[in-house]
């Protein structure tokens, strides 16, 4: 992984569509935060929300593909 500070803004913008971005952003946030109160918790929960959202999205895609395979195989 390359630190986000080194990447062009266009690459970071595209990275928002990937779960790795939210994982790394959450870890970086926890590394630099001394206390988890108020706005800090909101930022952490935002990162966690997107990770859970990606997990649910991948689960739905997996179930859809499994259903297609079952229909195709009889």
ABEGO torsion letter per residue (X at the ends): XBBAAABBAAAAAAAAABAAAAAAAAAAAAAABABBBEAAAAAAAAAAAAAAAAAAAAAAAAAAAAAAAAAAAX
